[in-house]
Amino acid sequence: MAIINIGDLLNRAINYEDRLEKYYAEIRDRSKDNGTKLLSYYFSRHRRHLKQALNELKPDQIQRIRKVKLKYDIEFNPEKVFKIIDISPEEVKGNDLLEAGVKYNTALIELYKKILQQPLIREVSIFFESLIRVEERDIVMMKKMIAMNYF
C-alpha cells in the first residue's frame, strides 16, 4: 500500500476543479440559454473554494497541511460522480449544473470527512472542518435554486 499525503488528495481535487473551470467557460461560450450561461459564471467562481481556502493560509501552514501523511489512501475520483463533464456544453441545462454541483460538493464533503477520520494535527482538522462548512452552505443554496425551479 502506498503512503499518501494530504497534498496528493488536494492535488487531485484542484486538478479536477481546473478542468471544471474550463468546462464552465465552454458552457458560457456555447450555450444558447441565458440562464445556463449565468449559472456557468456562478459555478466557475464558486468552484474555487479549495484554492481560496489555501490562499488564506500562510505558506508554512500550507506546507504542513500538504505534508501530513494519511494512514490509508482515500478513494477520490470525481469523474465517477460528476458525469456532467461528458455532456456537450451546448446540451447542458441549468438544472443539470445544479444537480451535478450538489453531487460534486457532496463528494468533496465525503472526502474531507474521510480525511478527518484519520489521525491528524489540530491545524489540519480545523482546515477541513472549515471546508466542509463552505461546501455544505453551497449545497443548501444550490438545493434552494433547484426547489425554486430557477433554471
N, C-alpha and C positions, 0 to 999 in steps of 0.2 A: 504494500500500500504506500502510495506516495504521500509525503508530508506536504500539506498545502498551507499557505498562509492567507490572511485576510486580503492582502494585496492582490492575490490571484483571483479571488472571487470578485473583488471590486473592479478589477480589470475586465472580467467577463461582462459585468453589468455596464460599465462605462462604454465598452466597445459596442455592445448591443444598442445602447441608447444613442450612440453616434450614428449607427445605421438607421435607427428610427427617425432621427432628426432629418436625415437626407430623404427618407421616405415621406415624411410630412411635407417637406419642401416640394416634392414631386406632386403630392396631392394638391397643395396650394396652387401650383402652376398649371395643373392639368384638369382639375375638377371643374365641372360646369355649374355645380351647385354652390351658391354663395355661402350658405350655412356651413357646408362641409369645409369650404376654404377657410372660413373664420375659425372653425374648430381646429383645423390643422395648424393655424398660427398659435392657438392656445396650447395645443399639445407640444409643439416644438419648443415653446418656452418652459412649460412645466415638466418636461421630461429631464430637466437638468437638476433635479433635487440632489442627487448624489454629488455631482460636481460642485454645486453650490455649497453643500454641507462641508465638503473637503476644503473648499476655498476659504471657509470661515475659520479654519483651524490654522495654527502655526505650523510651519514646515516640520519642526521636530515632532509635533503631535501626530501629524500625518504619517511620518516615518515610523513612529512607534506602533501606530494602529496597523499599518500595512504589514509590518514585520511579524505580528503576532501569529504564531503557529497554531493551527487547529488540530485537535486530537484526531479528527476524522474529516474526510472530504465531504462536502455538501453538494449534492447534485443541483445545478442551476443551469438549465438550458431554456432560456426564454423563447427560443424558436419553436419549442414544442407547445407553449402556451399562447404565444402571440402570433397566431396564424394570419392575421390581417396583412402582414407584410408581403404575403404571397398574392394578394389581390391587386389587380391593376389599379393604379391611382385614380383613373377615371371612373372606376366602378364603385369606389368606396363611398359609403353614405355616412352621415354624421353619427347615427346610432351605432354603426359598425365600429367607428372610432371610440365612442364612449364605452361600449361593451368590452372591446379589446383593452381599453385603458384600465378598466376595473380589473380584468383578468391579470394584466401585467403588474399593476400595483399590488394585487393580492399575492402574486408570485414573489415580488420583492419583499413583502411583509413576511411571507413564509421563510424566505432566505434569511432575513435578518433575525427572525425568531430562532431558527436553527443555529445560527451563529451564537446567539445569546445562551443557548443550552450548553455550550461548551465552556470550559474554564477560561475566564477572561480577566484582564485587569479592569478596574472600575472605569477608567477612561474610555475603553473600548465599549463597555456596556452602555455607558451614557450616550456615546455617539450613535450606536444602533437603536437604542430606545428612542432617541430624537428622530431618527429616520423613519421609524415605524409610525410615530405620531404624524409626521408630514404626509406619509402615504395614506394613512387612514383618513385624514382630513380630505385629501384629494379624492378618495373613493366616495366619501359621503357626497361631495359636490357633484361628481360625475353621476352618481345614482339619482340625485335630485334632478339633474338635467334629463336623464333617461325617463324618470317618472313624469316630468313635465312635458315630455314629448316635444322638446325644442327642435329637434332635428329629425 
